[in-house]
Amino acid sequence: MALIIRLFGQFAEMAGSQTLEVDQVADTDALRRKLETMFPSLQSIPYLVAVDKDVATGNTVLQPSSVIALLPPYSGG
């Protein structure tokens, strides 16, 4: 199953695109492992994974129709 990941901020700059296609990941834990293999610098950057516009707080099963976003650290008030 191919998933489209939406990238923002420094992650879009790293990938050179605002989207990334990733194959064969069943859940957010597998997605994180795959992304950190593709982009080793992610291991040292805190980031969030959002699935269907909700931040995944634990391991979340991914569906082919899931809308996934990788969110960089942010600050502000």
N, CA, C, O and CB atoms as a CASP TS submission, in Angstrom:
PFRMAT TS
TARGET T0000
AUTHOR 0000-0000-0000
METHOD Language model
MODEL 1
PARENT N/A
ATOM      1  N   MET     1       0.843  -1.168   0.000  1.00  0.00           N
ATOM      2  CA  MET     1       0.000   0.000   0.000  1.00  0.00           C
ATOM      3  C   MET     1       0.889   1.232   0.000  1.00  0.00           C
ATOM      4  O   MET     1       1.733   1.382   0.883  1.00  0.00           O
ATOM      5  CB  MET     1      -0.959  -0.003   1.210  1.00  0.00           C
ATOM      6  N   ALA     2       0.717   2.096  -0.954  1.00  0.00           N
ATOM      7  CA  ALA     2       1.482   3.336  -1.036  1.00  0.00           C
ATOM      8  C   ALA     2       0.714   4.452  -0.331  1.00  0.00           C
ATOM      9  O   ALA     2      -0.484   4.635  -0.550  1.00  0.00           O
ATOM     10  CB  ALA     2       1.769   3.715  -2.514  1.00  0.00           C
ATOM     11  N   LEU     3       1.409   5.176   0.498  1.00  0.00           N
ATOM     12  CA  LEU     3       0.817   6.298   1.219  1.00  0.00           C
ATOM     13  C   LEU     3       1.498   7.588   0.784  1.00  0.00           C
ATOM     14  O   LEU     3       2.698   7.613   0.512  1.00  0.00           O
ATOM     15  CB  LEU     3       0.938   6.101   2.755  1.00  0.00           C
ATOM     16  N   ILE     4       0.725   8.638   0.725  1.00  0.00           N
ATOM     17  CA  ILE     4       1.270   9.961   0.429  1.00  0.00           C
ATOM     18  C   ILE     4       1.400  10.709   1.744  1.00  0.00           C
ATOM     19  O   ILE     4       0.425  10.871   2.479  1.00  0.00           O
ATOM     20  CB  ILE     4       0.364  10.748  -0.588  1.00  0.00           C
ATOM     21  N   ILE     5       2.605  11.162   2.033  1.00  0.00           N
ATOM     22  CA  ILE     5       2.894  11.913   3.253  1.00  0.00           C
ATOM     23  C   ILE     5       3.034  13.380   2.871  1.00  0.00           C
ATOM     24  O   ILE     5       3.798  13.714   1.966  1.00  0.00           O
ATOM     25  CB  ILE     5       4.193  11.382   3.967  1.00  0.00           C
ATOM     26  N   ARG     6       2.313  14.246   3.543  1.00  0.00           N
ATOM     27  CA  ARG     6       2.460  15.690   3.329  1.00  0.00           C
ATOM     28  C   ARG     6       3.560  16.193   4.255  1.00  0.00           C
ATOM     29  O   ARG     6       3.588  15.881   5.445  1.00  0.00           O
ATOM     30  CB  ARG     6       1.107  16.454   3.589  1.00  0.00           C
ATOM     31  N   LEU     7       4.459  16.974   3.682  1.00  0.00           N
ATOM     32  CA  LEU     7       5.618  17.466   4.432  1.00  0.00           C
ATOM     33  C   LEU     7       5.536  18.976   4.583  1.00  0.00           C
ATOM     34  O   LEU     7       5.082  19.678   3.679  1.00  0.00           O
ATOM     35  CB  LEU     7       6.938  17.067   3.733  1.00  0.00           C
ATOM     36  N   PHE     8       5.976  19.465   5.722  1.00  0.00           N
ATOM     37  CA  PHE     8       5.941  20.890   6.002  1.00  0.00           C
ATOM     38  C   PHE     8       7.300  21.349   6.521  1.00  0.00           C
ATOM     39  O   PHE     8       8.071  20.563   7.071  1.00  0.00           O
ATOM     40  CB  PHE     8       4.830  21.219   7.018  1.00  0.00           C
ATOM     41  N   GLY     9       7.575  22.637   6.335  1.00  0.00           N
ATOM     42  CA  GLY     9       8.781  23.256   6.879  1.00  0.00           C
ATOM     43  C   GLY     9      10.059  22.562   6.459  1.00  0.00           C
ATOM     44  O   GLY     9      10.258  22.259   5.282  1.00  0.00           O
ATOM     45  N   GLN    10      10.921  22.312   7.424  1.00  0.00           N
ATOM     46  CA  GLN    10      12.238  21.740   7.148  1.00  0.00           C
ATOM     47  C   GLN    10      12.139  20.343   6.540  1.00  0.00           C
ATOM     48  O   GLN    10      13.068  19.912   5.857  1.00  0.00           O
ATOM     49  CB  GLN    10      13.061  21.688   8.424  1.00  0.00           C
ATOM     50  N   PHE    11      11.038  19.624   6.769  1.00  0.00           N
ATOM     51  CA  PHE    11      10.903  18.296   6.189  1.00  0.00           C
ATOM     52  C   PHE    11      10.688  18.372   4.683  1.00  0.00           C
ATOM     53  O   PHE    11      11.207  17.542   3.938  1.00  0.00           O
ATOM     54  CB  PHE    11       9.752  17.547   6.847  1.00  0.00           C
ATOM     55  N   ALA    12       9.930  19.357   4.238  1.00  0.00           N
ATOM     56  CA  ALA    12       9.761  19.563   2.792  1.00  0.00           C
ATOM     57  C   ALA    12      11.095  19.953   2.169  1.00  0.00           C
ATOM     58  O   ALA    12      11.409  19.526   1.058  1.00  0.00           O
ATOM     59  CB  ALA    12       8.689  20.655   2.506  1.00  0.00           C
ATOM     60  N   GLU    13      11.874  20.754   2.868  1.00  0.00           N
ATOM     61  CA  GLU    13      13.200  21.140   2.368  1.00  0.00           C
ATOM     62  C   GLU    13      14.120  19.923   2.279  1.00  0.00           C
ATOM     63  O   GLU    13      14.861  19.781   1.306  1.00  0.00           O
ATOM     64  CB  GLU    13      13.831  22.216   3.279  1.00  0.00           C
ATOM     65  N   MET    14      14.081  19.047   3.282  1.00  0.00           N
ATOM     66  CA  MET    14      14.920  17.838   3.275  1.00  0.00           C
ATOM     67  C   MET    14      14.602  16.945   2.081  1.00  0.00           C
ATOM     68  O   MET    14      15.499  16.431   1.413  1.00  0.00           O
ATOM     69  CB  MET    14      14.732  17.049   4.578  1.00  0.00           C
ATOM     70  N   ALA    15      13.306  16.770   1.826  1.00  0.00           N
ATOM     71  CA  ALA    15      12.872  15.863   0.766  1.00  0.00           C
ATOM     72  C   ALA    15      12.880  16.522  -0.603  1.00  0.00           C
ATOM     73  O   ALA    15      12.838  15.836  -1.624  1.00  0.00           O
ATOM     74  CB  ALA    15      11.489  15.343   1.067  1.00  0.00           C
ATOM     75  N   GLY    16      12.935  17.855  -0.630  1.00  0.00           N
ATOM     76  CA  GLY    16      12.885  18.569  -1.899  1.00  0.00           C
ATOM     77  C   GLY    16      11.505  18.554  -2.524  1.00  0.00           C
ATOM     78  O   GLY    16      11.356  18.743  -3.731  1.00  0.00           O
ATOM     79  N   SER    17      10.487  18.326  -1.691  1.00  0.00           N
ATOM     80  CA  SER    17       9.112  18.241  -2.177  1.00  0.00           C
ATOM     81  C   SER    17       8.161  18.418  -0.999  1.00  0.00           C
ATOM     82  O   SER    17       8.548  18.226   0.153  1.00  0.00           O
ATOM     83  CB  SER    17       8.854  16.884  -2.900  1.00  0.00           C
ATOM     84  N   GLN    18       6.928  18.783  -1.290  1.00  0.00           N
ATOM     85  CA  GLN    18       5.929  18.910  -0.229  1.00  0.00           C
ATOM     86  C   GLN    18       5.177  17.614   0.021  1.00  0.00           C
ATOM     87  O   GLN    18       4.346  17.539   0.926  1.00  0.00           O
ATOM     88  CB  GLN    18       4.948  20.002  -0.572  1.00  0.00           C
ATOM     89  N   THR    19       5.465  16.593  -0.778  1.00  0.00           N
ATOM     90  CA  THR    19       4.868  15.281  -0.563  1.00  0.00           C
ATOM     91  C   THR    19       5.921  14.198  -0.753  1.00  0.00           C
ATOM     92  O   THR    19       6.931  14.399  -1.427  1.00  0.00           O
ATOM     93  CB  THR    19       3.678  15.056  -1.521  1.00  0.00           C
ATOM     94  N   LEU    20       5.664  13.064  -0.151  1.00  0.00           N
ATOM     95  CA  LEU    20       6.557  11.921  -0.237  1.00  0.00           C
ATOM     96  C   LEU    20       5.688  10.665  -0.292  1.00  0.00           C
ATOM     97  O   LEU    20       4.738  10.528   0.478  1.00  0.00           O
ATOM     98  CB  LEU    20       7.560  11.879   0.976  1.00  0.00           C
ATOM     99  N   GLU    21       6.011   9.767  -1.188  1.00  0.00           N
ATOM    100  CA  GLU    21       5.271   8.507  -1.277  1.00  0.00           C
ATOM    101  C   GLU    21       6.068   7.416  -0.584  1.00  0.00           C
ATOM    102  O   GLU    21       7.263   7.251  -0.830  1.00  0.00           O
ATOM    103  CB  GLU    21       4.985   8.123  -2.757  1.00  0.00           C
ATOM    104  N   VAL    22       5.395   6.673   0.285  1.00  0.00           N
ATOM    105  CA  VAL    22       6.036   5.618   1.062  1.00  0.00           C
ATOM    106  C   VAL    22       5.227   4.337   0.886  1.00  0.00           C
ATOM    107  O   VAL    22       4.001   4.350   0.997  1.00  0.00           O
ATOM    108  CB  VAL    22       6.150   6.012   2.575  1.00  0.00           C
ATOM    109  N   ASP    23       5.921   3.231   0.610  1.00  0.00           N
ATOM    110  CA  ASP    23       5.262   1.938   0.434  1.00  0.00           C
ATOM    111  C   ASP    23       5.393   1.071   1.676  1.00  0.00           C
ATOM    112  O   ASP    23       6.329   1.209   2.462  1.00  0.00           O
ATOM    113  CB  ASP    23       5.842   1.209  -0.768  1.00  0.00           C
ATOM    114  N   GLN    24       4.437   0.183   1.826  1.00  0.00           N
ATOM    115  CA  GLN    24       4.485  -0.914   2.783  1.00  0.00           C
ATOM    116  C   GLN    24       4.713  -0.494   4.229  1.00  0.00           C
ATOM    117  O   GLN    24       5.652  -0.958   4.875  1.00  0.00           O
ATOM    118  CB  GLN    24       5.547  -1.850   2.388  1.00  0.00           C
ATOM    119  N   VAL    25       3.866   0.369   4.725  1.00  0.00           N
ATOM    120  CA  VAL    25       3.853   0.664   6.158  1.00  0.00           C
ATOM    121  C   VAL    25       2.422   0.495   6.658  1.00  0.00           C
ATOM    122  O   VAL    25       1.479   1.043   6.088  1.00  0.00           O
ATOM    123  CB  VAL    25       4.394   2.113   6.454  1.00  0.00           C
ATOM    124  N   ALA    26       2.282  -0.264   7.722  1.00  0.00           N
ATOM    125  CA  ALA    26       0.949  -0.578   8.233  1.00  0.00           C
ATOM    126  C   ALA    26       0.490   0.369   9.329  1.00  0.00           C
ATOM    127  O   ALA    26      -0.707   0.540   9.557  1.00  0.00           O
ATOM    128  CB  ALA    26       0.921  -1.984   8.750  1.00  0.00           C
ATOM    129  N   ASP    27       1.473   0.992  10.016  1.00  0.00           N
ATOM    130  CA  ASP    27       1.098   1.846  11.132  1.00  0.00           C
ATOM    131  C   ASP    27       2.141   2.957  11.307  1.00  0.00           C
ATOM    132  O   ASP    27       3.157   2.990  10.613  1.00  0.00           O
ATOM    133  CB  ASP    27       0.957   1.015  12.434  1.00  0.00           C
ATOM    134  N   THR    28       1.868   3.854  12.242  1.00  0.00           N
ATOM    135  CA  THR    28       2.752   5.018  12.406  1.00  0.00           C
ATOM    136  C   THR    28       4.130   4.642  12.946  1.00  0.00           C
ATOM    137  O   THR    28       5.109   5.326  12.646  1.00  0.00           O
ATOM    138  CB  THR    28       2.107   6.028  13.336  1.00  0.00           C
ATOM    139  N   ASP    29       4.227   3.578  13.730  1.00  0.00           N
ATOM    140  CA  ASP    29       5.554   3.152  14.193  1.00  0.00           C
ATOM    141  C   ASP    29       6.414   2.707  13.009  1.00  0.00           C
ATOM    142  O   ASP    29       7.587   3.068  12.918  1.00  0.00           O
ATOM    143  CB  ASP    29       5.429   2.004  15.226  1.00  0.00           C
ATOM    144  N   ALA    30       5.826   1.922  12.105  1.00  0.00           N
ATOM    145  CA  ALA    30       6.558   1.473  10.917  1.00  0.00           C
ATOM    146  C   ALA    30       6.886   2.657  10.017  1.00  0.00           C
ATOM    147  O   ALA    30       7.949   2.691   9.398  1.00  0.00           O
ATOM    148  CB  ALA    30       5.740   0.421  10.138  1.00  0.00           C
ATOM    149  N   LEU    31       5.987   3.618   9.943  1.00  0.00           N
ATOM    150  CA  LEU    31       6.236   4.818   9.139  1.00  0.00           C
ATOM    151  C   LEU    31       7.434   5.590   9.688  1.00  0.00           C
ATOM    152  O   LEU    31       8.308   6.004   8.926  1.00  0.00           O
ATOM    153  CB  LEU    31       4.984   5.722   9.111  1.00  0.00           C
ATOM    154  N   ARG    32       7.478   5.784  10.993  1.00  0.00           N
ATOM    155  CA  ARG    32       8.607   6.500  11.610  1.00  0.00           C
ATOM    156  C   ARG    32       9.929   5.774  11.324  1.00  0.00           C
ATOM    157  O   ARG    32      10.921   6.410  10.969  1.00  0.00           O
ATOM    158  CB  ARG    32       8.392   6.637  13.144  1.00  0.00           C
ATOM    159  N   ARG    33       9.940   4.461  11.478  1.00  0.00           N
ATOM    160  CA  ARG    33      11.170   3.703  11.213  1.00  0.00           C
ATOM    161  C   ARG    33      11.610   3.877   9.760  1.00  0.00           C
ATOM    162  O   ARG    33      12.792   4.082   9.484  1.00  0.00           O
ATOM    163  CB  ARG    33      10.962   2.204  11.528  1.00  0.00           C
ATOM    164  N   LYS    34      10.661   3.796   8.842  1.00  0.00           N
ATOM    165  CA  LYS    34      10.994   3.921   7.428  1.00  0.00           C
ATOM    166  C   LYS    34      11.514   5.326   7.114  1.00  0.00           C
ATOM    167  O   LYS    34      12.517   5.480   6.415  1.00  0.00           O
ATOM    168  CB  LYS    34       9.769   3.601   6.560  1.00  0.00           C
ATOM    169  N   LEU    35      10.828   6.347   7.633  1.00  0.00           N
ATOM    170  CA  LEU    35      11.261   7.723   7.378  1.00  0.00           C
ATOM    171  C   LEU    35      12.637   8.002   7.977  1.00  0.00           C
ATOM    172  O   LEU    35      13.452   8.691   7.364  1.00  0.00           O
ATOM    173  CB  LEU    35      10.241   8.708   7.943  1.00  0.00           C
ATOM    174  N   GLU    36      12.898   7.471   9.169  1.00  0.00           N
ATOM    175  CA  GLU    36      14.188   7.698   9.816  1.00  0.00           C
ATOM    176  C   GLU    36      15.304   6.924   9.133  1.00  0.00           C
ATOM    177  O   GLU    36      16.473   7.285   9.272  1.00  0.00           O
ATOM    178  CB  GLU    36      14.116   7.312  11.282  1.00  0.00           C
ATOM    179  N   THR    37      14.974   5.875   8.404  1.00  0.00           N
ATOM    180  CA  THR    37      15.960   5.184   7.572  1.00  0.00           C
ATOM    181  C   THR    37      16.241   6.007   6.317  1.00  0.00           C
ATOM    182  O   THR    37      17.390   6.139   5.897  1.00  0.00           O
ATOM    183  CB  THR    37      15.464   3.763   7.192  1.00  0.00           C
ATOM    184  N   MET    38      15.183   6.558   5.723  1.00  0.00           N
ATOM    185  CA  MET    38      15.334   7.373   4.515  1.00  0.00           C
ATOM    186  C   MET    38      16.048   8.688   4.809  1.00  0.00           C
ATOM    187  O   MET    38      16.869   9.147   4.015  1.00  0.00           O
ATOM    188  CB  MET    38      13.968   7.653   3.893  1.00  0.00           C
ATOM    189  N   PHE    39      15.729   9.290   5.955  1.00  0.00           N
ATOM    190  CA  PHE    39      16.283  10.585   6.358  1.00  0.00           C
ATOM    191  C   PHE    39      16.826  10.459   7.783  1.00  0.00           C
ATOM    192  O   PHE    39      16.121  10.800   8.733  1.00  0.00           O
ATOM    193  CB  PHE    39      15.198  11.722   6.268  1.00  0.00           C
ATOM    194  N   PRO    40      18.062   9.976   7.956  1.00  0.00           N
ATOM    195  CA  PRO    40      18.615   9.726   9.293  1.00  0.00           C
ATOM    196  C   PRO    40      18.586  10.941  10.232  1.00  0.00           C
ATOM    197  O   PRO    40      18.542  10.769  11.450  1.00  0.00           O
ATOM    198  CB  PRO    40      20.027   9.253   9.157  1.00  0.00           C
ATOM    199  N   SER    41      18.609  12.144   9.695  1.00  0.00           N
ATOM    200  CA  SER    41      18.581  13.328  10.554  1.00  0.00           C
ATOM    201  C   SER    41      17.260  13.460  11.311  1.00  0.00           C
ATOM    202  O   SER    41      17.199  14.190  12.300  1.00  0.00           O
ATOM    203  CB  SER    41      18.823  14.577   9.723  1.00  0.00           C
ATOM    204  N   LEU    42      16.209  12.776  10.877  1.00  0.00           N
ATOM    205  CA  LEU    42      14.928  12.806  11.600  1.00  0.00           C
ATOM    206  C   LEU    42      15.063  12.218  13.001  1.00  0.00           C
ATOM    207  O   LEU    42      14.282  12.552  13.892  1.00  0.00           O
ATOM    208  CB  LEU    42      13.856  12.038  10.817  1.00  0.00           C
ATOM    209  N   GLN    43      16.040  11.353  13.198  1.00  0.00           N
ATOM    210  CA  GLN    43      16.224  10.730  14.505  1.00  0.00           C
ATOM    211  C   GLN    43      16.553  11.748  15.590  1.00  0.00           C
ATOM    212  O   GLN    43      16.314  11.501  16.772  1.00  0.00           O
ATOM    213  CB  GLN    43      17.320   9.691  14.433  1.00  0.00           C
ATOM    214  N   SER    44      17.097  12.884  15.190  1.00  0.00           N
ATOM    215  CA  SER    44      17.487  13.891  16.176  1.00  0.00           C
ATOM    216  C   SER    44      16.559  15.103  16.195  1.00  0.00           C
ATOM    217  O   SER    44      16.839  16.086  16.881  1.00  0.00           O
ATOM    218  CB  SER    44      18.896  14.345  15.905  1.00  0.00           C
ATOM    219  N   ILE    45      15.459  15.042  15.448  1.00  0.00           N
ATOM    220  CA  ILE    45      14.514  16.155  15.381  1.00  0.00           C
ATOM    221  C   ILE    45      13.177  15.692  15.952  1.00  0.00           C
ATOM    222  O   ILE    45      12.635  14.679  15.510  1.00  0.00           O
ATOM    223  CB  ILE    45      14.348  16.672  13.911  1.00  0.00           C
ATOM    224  N   PRO    46      12.640  16.421  16.929  1.00  0.00           N
ATOM    225  CA  PRO    46      11.307  16.038  17.411  1.00  0.00           C
ATOM    226  C   PRO    46      10.273  16.386  16.332  1.00  0.00           C
ATOM    227  O   PRO    46      10.289  17.490  15.787  1.00  0.00           O
ATOM    228  CB  PRO    46      10.966  16.760  18.770  1.00  0.00           C
ATOM    229  N   TYR    47       9.396  15.459  16.032  1.00  0.00           N
ATOM    230  CA  TYR    47       8.361  15.725  15.033  1.00  0.00           C
ATOM    231  C   TYR    47       7.104  14.942  15.382  1.00  0.00           C
ATOM    232  O   TYR    47       7.141  13.977  16.145  1.00  0.00           O
ATOM    233  CB  TYR    47       8.855  15.357  13.610  1.00  0.00           C
ATOM    234  N   LEU    48       6.010  15.373  14.812  1.00  0.00           N
ATOM    235  CA  LEU    48       4.725  14.718  15.034  1.00  0.00           C
ATOM    236  C   LEU    48       4.216  14.138  13.731  1.00  0.00           C
ATOM    237  O   LEU    48       4.506  14.648  12.649  1.00  0.00           O
ATOM    238  CB  LEU    48       3.698  15.702  15.624  1.00  0.00           C
ATOM    239  N   VAL    49       3.458  13.073  13.850  1.00  0.00           N
ATOM    240  CA  VAL    49       2.780  12.487  12.708  1.00  0.00           C
ATOM    241  C   VAL    49       1.290  12.711  12.920  1.00  0.00           C
ATOM    242  O   VAL    49       0.742  12.335  13.957  1.00  0.00           O
ATOM    243  CB  VAL    49       3.124  10.956  12.542  1.00  0.00           C
ATOM    244  N   ALA    50       0.640  13.318  11.946  1.00  0.00           N
ATOM    245  CA  ALA    50      -0.809  13.505  11.997  1.00  0.00           C
ATOM    246  C   ALA    50      -1.456  12.545  11.007  1.00  0.00           C
ATOM    247  O   ALA    50      -0.987  12.382   9.881  1.00  0.00           O
ATOM    248  CB  ALA    50      -1.204  14.986  11.680  1.00  0.00           C
ATOM    249  N   VAL    51      -2.528  11.918  11.443  1.00  0.00           N
ATOM    250  CA  VAL    51      -3.286  10.990  10.601  1.00  0.00           C
ATOM    251  C   VAL    51      -4.729  11.497  10.567  1.00  0.00           C
ATOM    252  O   VAL    51      -5.387  11.614  11.601  1.00  0.00           O
ATOM    253  CB  VAL    51      -3.204   9.496  11.146  1.00  0.00           C
ATOM    254  N   ASP    52      -5.195  11.791   9.377  1.00  0.00           N
ATOM    255  CA  ASP    52      -6.553  12.309   9.197  1.00  0.00           C
ATOM    256  C   ASP    52      -6.813  13.529  10.079  1.00  0.00           C
ATOM    257  O   ASP    52      -7.858  13.639  10.719  1.00  0.00           O
ATOM    258  CB  ASP    52      -7.579  11.220   9.505  1.00  0.00           C
ATOM    259  N   LYS    53      -5.848  14.432  10.098  1.00  0.00           N
ATOM    260  CA  LYS    53      -5.903  15.734  10.781  1.00  0.00           C
ATOM    261  C   LYS    53      -5.853  15.648  12.303  1.00  0.00           C
ATOM    262  O   LYS    53      -6.109  16.643  12.981  1.00  0.00           O
ATOM    263  CB  LYS    53      -7.149  16.452  10.382  1.00  0.00           C
ATOM    264  N   ASP    54      -5.529  14.478  12.850  1.00  0.00           N
ATOM    265  CA  ASP    54      -5.342  14.325  14.290  1.00  0.00           C
ATOM    266  C   ASP    54      -3.919  13.861  14.550  1.00  0.00           C
ATOM    267  O   ASP    54      -3.416  12.961  13.877  1.00  0.00           O
ATOM    268  CB  ASP    54      -6.370  13.322  14.892  1.00  0.00           C
ATOM    269  N   VAL    55      -3.273  14.479  15.529  1.00  0.00           N
ATOM    270  CA  VAL    55      -1.919  14.069  15.885  1.00  0.00           C
ATOM    271  C   VAL    55      -1.985  12.677  16.499  1.00  0.00           C
ATOM    272  O   VAL    55      -2.750  12.435  17.433  1.00  0.00           O
ATOM    273  CB  VAL    55      -1.256  15.088  16.870  1.00  0.00           C
ATOM    274  N   ALA    56      -1.182  11.769  15.968  1.00  0.00           N
ATOM    275  CA  ALA    56      -1.123  10.399  16.477  1.00  0.00           C
ATOM    276  C   ALA    56      -0.355  10.409  17.790  1.00  0.00           C
ATOM    277  O   ALA    56       0.827  10.752  17.819  1.00  0.00           O
ATOM    278  CB  ALA    56      -0.454   9.433  15.442  1.00  0.00           C
ATOM    279  N   THR    57      -1.023  10.033  18.878  1.00  0.00           N
ATOM    280  CA  THR    57      -0.368  10.035  20.184  1.00  0.00           C
ATOM    281  C   THR    57       0.204   8.672  20.544  1.00  0.00           C
ATOM    282  O   THR    57       0.971   8.552  21.499  1.00  0.00           O
ATOM    283  CB  THR    57      -1.345  10.475  21.253  1.00  0.00           C
ATOM    284  N   GLY    58      -0.155   7.667  19.801  1.00  0.00           N
ATOM    285  CA  GLY    58       0.372   6.318  19.976  1.00  0.00           C
ATOM    286  C   GLY    58       0.490   5.693  18.601  1.00  0.00           C
ATOM    287  O   GLY    58       0.347   6.371  17.584  1.00  0.00           O
ATOM    288  N   ASN    59       0.751   4.410  18.577  1.00  0.00           N
ATOM    289  CA  ASN    59       0.838   3.722  17.299  1.00  0.00           C
ATOM    290  C   ASN    59      -0.560   3.662  16.684  1.00  0.00           C
ATOM    291  O   ASN    59      -1.506   3.192  17.316  1.00  0.00           O
ATOM    292  CB  ASN    59       1.441   2.292  17.469  1.00  0.00           C
ATOM    293  N   THR    60      -0.679   4.143  15.446  1.00  0.00           N
ATOM    294  CA  THR    60      -1.966   4.239  14.766  1.00  0.00           C
ATOM    295  C   THR    60      -1.921   3.447  13.466  1.00  0.00           C
ATOM    296  O   THR    60      -0.977   3.576  12.687  1.00  0.00           O
ATOM    297  CB  THR    60      -2.335   5.716  14.491  1.00  0.00           C
ATOM    298  N   VAL    61      -2.937   2.632  13.234  1.00  0.00           N
ATOM    299  CA  VAL    61      -3.031   1.864  11.994  1.00  0.00           C
ATOM    300  C   VAL    61      -3.311   2.825  10.843  1.00  0.00           C
ATOM    301  O   VAL    61      -4.128   3.737  10.966  1.00  0.00           O
ATOM    302  CB  VAL    61      -4.143   0.770  12.090  1.00  0.00           C
ATOM    303  N   LEU    62      -2.623   2.609   9.723  1.00  0.00           N
ATOM    304  CA  LEU    62      -2.791   3.456   8.545  1.00  0.00           C
ATOM    305  C   LEU    62      -3.604   2.726   7.485  1.00  0.00           C
ATOM    306  O   LEU    62      -3.401   1.537   7.238  1.00  0.00           O
ATOM    307  CB  LEU    62      -1.422   3.878   7.977  1.00  0.00           C
ATOM    308  N   GLN    63      -4.506   3.436   6.875  1.00  0.00           N
ATOM    309  CA  GLN    63      -5.338   2.917   5.797  1.00  0.00           C
ATOM    310  C   GLN    63      -4.867   3.539   4.481  1.00  0.00           C
ATOM    311  O   GLN    63      -4.242   4.599   4.506  1.00  0.00           O
ATOM    312  CB  GLN    63      -6.853   3.218   6.055  1.00  0.00           C
ATOM    313  N   PRO    64      -5.147   2.914   3.333  1.00  0.00           N
ATOM    314  CA  PRO    64      -4.763   3.506   2.050  1.00  0.00           C
ATOM    315  C   PRO    64      -5.335   4.910   1.849  1.00  0.00           C
ATOM    316  O   PRO    64      -4.755   5.728   1.134  1.00  0.00           O
ATOM    317  CB  PRO    64      -5.215   2.611   0.918  1.00  0.00           C
ATOM    318  N   SER    65      -6.472   5.180   2.482  1.00  0.00           N
ATOM    319  CA  SER    65      -7.108   6.488   2.335  1.00  0.00           C
ATOM    320  C   SER    65      -6.663   7.502   3.398  1.00  0.00           C
ATOM    321  O   SER    65      -7.116   8.646   3.383  1.00  0.00           O
ATOM    322  CB  SER    65      -8.609   6.328   2.392  1.00  0.00           C
ATOM    323  N   SER    66      -5.791   7.099   4.308  1.00  0.00           N
ATOM    324  CA  SER    66      -5.350   7.997   5.388  1.00  0.00           C
ATOM    325  C   SER    66      -4.636   9.219   4.822  1.00  0.00           C
ATOM    326  O   SER    66      -3.839   9.124   3.888  1.00  0.00           O
ATOM    327  CB  SER    66      -4.420   7.251   6.368  1.00  0.00           C
ATOM    328  N   VAL    67      -4.948  10.372   5.418  1.00  0.00           N
ATOM    329  CA  VAL    67      -4.242  11.604   5.102  1.00  0.00           C
ATOM    330  C   VAL    67      -3.180  11.768   6.184  1.00  0.00           C
ATOM    331  O   VAL    67      -3.496  11.933   7.363  1.00  0.00           O
ATOM    332  CB  VAL    67      -5.223  12.856   5.032  1.00  0.00           C
ATOM    333  N   ILE    68      -1.906  11.721   5.763  1.00  0.00           N
ATOM    334  CA  ILE    68      -0.798  11.713   6.717  1.00  0.00           C
ATOM    335  C   ILE    68       0.046  12.965   6.516  1.00  0.00           C
ATOM    336  O   ILE    68       0.347  13.353   5.387  1.00  0.00           O
ATOM    337  CB  ILE    68       0.069  10.432   6.556  1.00  0.00           C
ATOM    338  N   ALA    69       0.421  13.584   7.620  1.00  0.00           N
ATOM    339  CA  ALA    69       1.286  14.767   7.561  1.00  0.00           C
ATOM    340  C   ALA    69       2.409  14.603   8.565  1.00  0.00           C
ATOM    341  O   ALA    69       2.211  14.087   9.665  1.00  0.00           O
ATOM    342  CB  ALA    69       0.483  16.071   7.842  1.00  0.00           C
ATOM    343  N   LEU    70       3.582  15.046   8.173  1.00  0.00           N
ATOM    344  CA  LEU    70       4.740  15.056   9.059  1.00  0.00           C
ATOM    345  C   LEU    70       4.938  16.504   9.490  1.00  0.00           C
ATOM    346  O   LEU    70       5.180  17.379   8.659  1.00  0.00           O
ATOM    347  CB  LEU    70       6.036  14.469   8.354  1.00  0.00           C
ATOM    348  N   LEU    71       4.833  16.751  10.789  1.00  0.00           N
ATOM    349  CA  LEU    71       4.852  18.115  11.328  1.00  0.00           C
ATOM    350  C   LEU    71       6.155  18.391  12.052  1.00  0.00           C
ATOM    351  O   LEU    71       6.518  17.661  12.974  1.00  0.00           O
ATOM    352  CB  LEU    71       3.670  18.341  12.276  1.00  0.00           C
ATOM    353  N   PRO    72       6.862  19.435  11.646  1.00  0.00           N
ATOM    354  CA  PRO    72       8.123  19.788  12.300  1.00  0.00           C
ATOM    355  C   PRO    72       7.864  20.450  13.648  1.00  0.00           C
ATOM    356  O   PRO    72       6.729  20.809  13.961  1.00  0.00           O
ATOM    357  CB  PRO    72       8.954  20.720  11.403  1.00  0.00           C
ATOM    358  N   PRO    73       8.918  20.610  14.442  1.00  0.00           N
ATOM    359  CA  PRO    73       8.765  21.342  15.701  1.00  0.00           C
ATOM    360  C   PRO    73       8.324  22.772  15.389  1.00  0.00           C
ATOM    361  O   PRO    73       8.713  23.347  14.373  1.00  0.00           O
ATOM    362  CB  PRO    73      10.099  21.336  16.523  1.00  0.00           C
ATOM    363  N   TYR    74       7.532  23.317  16.251  1.00  0.00           N
ATOM    364  CA  TYR    74       7.073  24.687  16.052  1.00  0.00           C
ATOM    365  C   TYR    74       7.061  25.402  17.386  1.00  0.00           C
ATOM    366  O   TYR    74       7.094  24.782  18.448  1.00  0.00           O
ATOM    367  CB  TYR    74       5.671  24.720  15.399  1.00  0.00           C
ATOM    368  N   SER    75       7.012  26.713  17.308  1.00  0.00           N
ATOM    369  CA  SER    75       6.928  27.522  18.520  1.00  0.00           C
ATOM    370  C   SER    75       6.079  28.734  18.205  1.00  0.00           C
ATOM    371  O   SER    75       5.779  29.020  17.046  1.00  0.00           O
ATOM    372  CB  SER    75       8.344  27.941  19.038  1.00  0.00           C
ATOM    373  N   GLY    76       5.712  29.415  19.214  1.00  0.00           N
ATOM    374  CA  GLY    76       4.888  30.607  19.015  1.00  0.00           C
ATOM    375  C   GLY    76       3.854  30.695  20.108  1.00  0.00           C
ATOM    376  O   GLY    76       3.856  29.912  21.057  1.00  0.00           O
ATOM    377  N   GLY    77       2.995  31.635  19.965  1.00  0.00           N
ATOM    378  CA  GLY    77       2.002  31.781  21.033  1.00  0.00           C
ATOM    379  C   GLY    77       0.816  32.525  20.563  1.00  0.00           C
ATOM    380  O   GLY    77      -0.121  32.741  21.331  1.00  0.00           O
TER
END
